[in-house]
């Protein structure tokens, strides 16, 4: 407990901290929101703070709202940019473009519109996949990268990860599946929040209601399924990126103790040469909800 966060990260060991489950909270008034037309779609973005820029990329079952505790903390020293990915949250629902290379270009378009050059990137879940494509295409634009608790198609132990029966949803989708979940979005999403958490109680009811409403919006479930349907193309694209050699971008690979844990660093080391690992205790996949205190602390230390 006396050791610093820096030494804990360097050793890739579990951070000693107690969980404190977080409810989804509105961003403070100091954060401005706007919808930016970028790369052929509309991206809803929250922007706050001053200083070096950090962009935060969310995953499935959530929106950019998940980052509120970290965004508020980092806005004291950074310009924080929090988009909703295409087809999710309050962003647009284009007919295609759910491969992660295209979504990485969405991020580029948002940054260009905001006149932001170099950034640090913090990502979770599908956000990891978008972040990797973004960094692989524009490595000079990214200072540091945080990848949190999710694989990257075609990278490292991807084929072994696909064998996990918990990941059946990677192949779930299509017109019949959409009919099955229509009006039952909360039932479908509860499965993720329950099975992928260390303790389902730590993904609170208020947050579940909030996100279920977003995913019940027109086309939201369809486009969520499309995120997964694009994985085969993502794997093809990522193997081409890997063929050019590993990237030197400094990476913090964060895993939940009851989820990816130290395996997150194994994934990252398949694509990057400078990787530090950290494990969030008493947390599953939803590290920002299950143990926000430890998660915010380790990311702040790395970004600094």
Residue, then its C-alpha position, 0 to 999 in steps of 0.5 A: x500500500x505504501x508503494x507508488x502507483x508508478x511502481x505498481x504499474x511498472x511491475x504490472x501488479x494488482x493495484x491495492x484499492x477498494x471498489x466504490x461502484x459509480x452511477x452514471x452522472x451528467x457531465x458538469x456545465x463546464x463541458x460543452x457538447x456538439x455534434x460534428x460531421x466527420x467522415x460521412x456521419x455525425x459524431x456527438x462529442x463532449x469537450x471540457x478542460x484545458x491543456x494537452x488533449x485526451x480522447x476517450x473511446x467507449x465500448x458496447x453497452x455504454x456510451x461516452x457517458x461512462x467516462x464522466x468520473x475520469x473526464x472530470x478528473x483529467x479536465x483539471x489538467x487536460x482538454x478532454x474529448x469524449x465522442x460517442x462512437x458511430x451508431x451508439x449513444x447520441x451519434x449518427x446511424x449511418x448504413x455502414x462503416x462499422x469496421x474499426x479502421x473507418x471509426x478510427x477515421x471518425x476520431x481523426x475527423x472529430x479532432x480535425x474539426x476541433x483543431x486538435x493535433x496530438x492526443x493521448x487516447x483512453x479506450x475500453x472494449x470496442x473503443x480499444x479496437x477503434x483506438x488501435x486502428x487510429x494509432x496504427x494509421x496515425x502513430x505520430x498523432x498519439x502520445x500515450x494509449x490506454x487499452x482497457x479489458x477487451x481483445x483486438x481482432x487479429x492481434x495476439x491471442x485473438x483466435x484463442x479468445x474467440x473460443x470462449x463460450x461467453x463470447x457467443x454474442x460476437x456472432x449474434x445479430x441479423x434481422x431475426x435477432x433484432x426482432x427478438x431483442x426489440x422492446x427487450x433491450x434491457x434484458x439483452x444488455x443485462x446479460x452483459x452487465x451481469x455476466x461480465x462484472x465481478x459483482x452485478x450489484x456494482x453496475x447500478x440500476x440507474x446506469x442500466x436504465x440510462x443505457x437501456x434507453x439509449x440502446x432502445x433508440x431507432x437503429x441502435x441495436x442494429x448498429x451495435x450488432x454491426x460493431x461485432x459483425x465487422x470483427x472479421x474485416x477488423x482482423x484482416x485490417x489489423x493483420x496488415x497493420x501488424x505486418x508493418x511491425x510493432x508500434x512504439x507508442x507507450x501503452x498502459x494495458x488495464x484488465x479487471x481482476x475478474x476479467x482480462x486481468x494481466x491478459x490485457x498486457x499480453x494482447x497489447x504486447x503483440x502490437x506494441x513494444x512499450x507496454x505496462x500492465x495494471x490490474x484493477x482489483x475487485x472488478x470484472x470487465x466494467x472497471x469504470x463502474x466497478x472500481x472507478x477510484x482505482x481505475x481513475x488513479x492508474x490512468x491519471x498516473x500514466x497520462x501524467 
